[in-house]
Amino acid sequence: MTFWTAQILGLIGSLLAFTAVQTGSRRKIIGLQLVCCVLWVVQYVLLGAWPGVRFNLRGLARGVVCAYNDRPWARSRLWLALFLACYGAAPLLTWDGPYCLLLGAAMMLTTAALWTRNMRLTRLLFLPSGVRLQPDRRLLYRRRHRGGRLLLLRAGRVAL
């Protein structure tokens, strides 16, 4: 039951992520991105996939900082540099082949998209981030099915 609950939560998060950019305001986009991160954190906790939990907690922190980047505590571009550095270094630390660079590049584009207040630029930067559909095997959680097959539960992330 936990397995299927986790799958449903992940699917809902992915569907919300696909539709987030279609909303009309930056506030709604970031709000939906935060909901997606929470759903994915719960999904990975249920699956026991702790690297996925850490990855999505970082995305949650990024979303909160980007949502409030008009406030003095979050206005500094050092936050942007920190998140870009984290997402740029992550593929190198979890290297499993050249496709890992696609995930890092997509996360960096998404970070820039969430940071900016220009909606046209936000949508433009979200466009190529679909490359995150490429799998990052270190984030995948594998579980043996009754028939002995390996099921890949999440082949990639779409949001944040």
N, C-alpha and C positions, 0 to 999 in steps of 0.2 A: 504494500500500500504506500509506503514512504517513497519508493521508487517512482511510482506513477504520479504521486503528488508533486514530487520534485520536477518531473517532466512537464506537468501541466503549468507549474509556476514559471518554468523556463520558457515555455511556449508563449504564455501571456506576456512575459517581459519582452520577448522578441517581437511579438506583434505590436506592442506599444512602441517599441523602438522604431519599427518601420514607419509607423504613423506619426511619430513625434514631430518630424520636420514639416509635415503637412499642416500643422497648426499655425495660426496666424501670428503668434507673438513669441518673443524670446522667453518670456516668463513661463509660458505653457510648455515650450520645448524643454527647458531645464527642469521644470516640475515633472514632466513625463520621464525624462532621463533619470531623475532621482528615484522615481517609483520603480523603474526598470532595474536600477542597481540594487534596491532593497529586495526585489523579487529574486534576482540572481544570487544575492548573498544567502537568502533563505534556501534557495534551490541547492547551492553548493554545500551549505551546512547539512542539509538532509542527506546529501550524497557522500558527505565526508571528504569532499575535495577542497582541502584547505588552501592550496595555491589559488584556486578560483575565488575563494572567499576573500583572500588578501587583495587580489586584483580588483575585485568589485568594491571593496572598502576604499581603495585608493580612488576609484571612479566616483564613489559617493562623496569623498572629501573634495575632489575636484569640482563636482557639481555644486556643492555648497559654496565654495570659494567663488566660482564663476557667477553664481546667482547673486552674490553680494559684492561683486567687484566694483560697485559704485560707493561702497562704504570705506572709510579710512583704513580699517584693518585688512581689507582684502584688495585694496586698490593697487598695491605695489605690483609691478611687472615681475618681481622676483617670484611670486606665486606661479605666474605663467611659465617662467624659466624652470622652476622646480618641477612642475608637472611635465613639461616637455622633456626635461632631462630624465625623469623617471621612466616615461614611456619610450624614450629613445634608448635607454640602457636595458630595459626589460628584455627585449629580444636577444640581446647579446648575452645576458645572464642565463637565459633559458634556451639557448641555441639548440635547435633541432633541425636546422636546414635553412636555406635562403628564404623560404616562405615566411619565416618568423619576422623578417624585416617588413613584410606587408602589414602584419598586425601592429607593429610599432609605428609605422608611418600612418596608418589609419587612426590610431589612438592620438597621435600628435595632431593630425588634422582636426579630429573631433575636439581636442582641447582648444585649439585656436578658434574653432567654430563656436564653442560655448563661451569663450572669453569675449569675443567681439560683440558689439551692440548693433552692428550693421546687419540687418536681417538678410539682405541680398547676399552678402559675403558669408553669412552663417549657412545659408542653403547651399551656396557654391562649395564651401568646404566640406559639408556633409556628403555631397554627391560622391566623391571618390572613396569615402570611407566604407563603402560596401565591400572593399577588399578584405575586410575583417572576416568575411565568410570563409577565408582560408583557415584551415585548422591550425591551432597551436597545441601540439600534442601534450605539452606540459600542463595545459589548462584542462585538457580533456579528462573526464573521469570514466574509467572503464569498469564494467561490472559483468561478471559471468552470468549468462542467462541459463535457464534450466537445461537447454540443449547443448551447453558448452560453448555457445557462440559468444563473441565479445561484442557488446553493444557500445557504440560511441554515443554518449548522451548529448554532448554539445560539440558541434564541429567548429564553432566560432562564435564570436560575439557580434552583435549588430549595433548595439548602442554603447555610449560612453566608452 
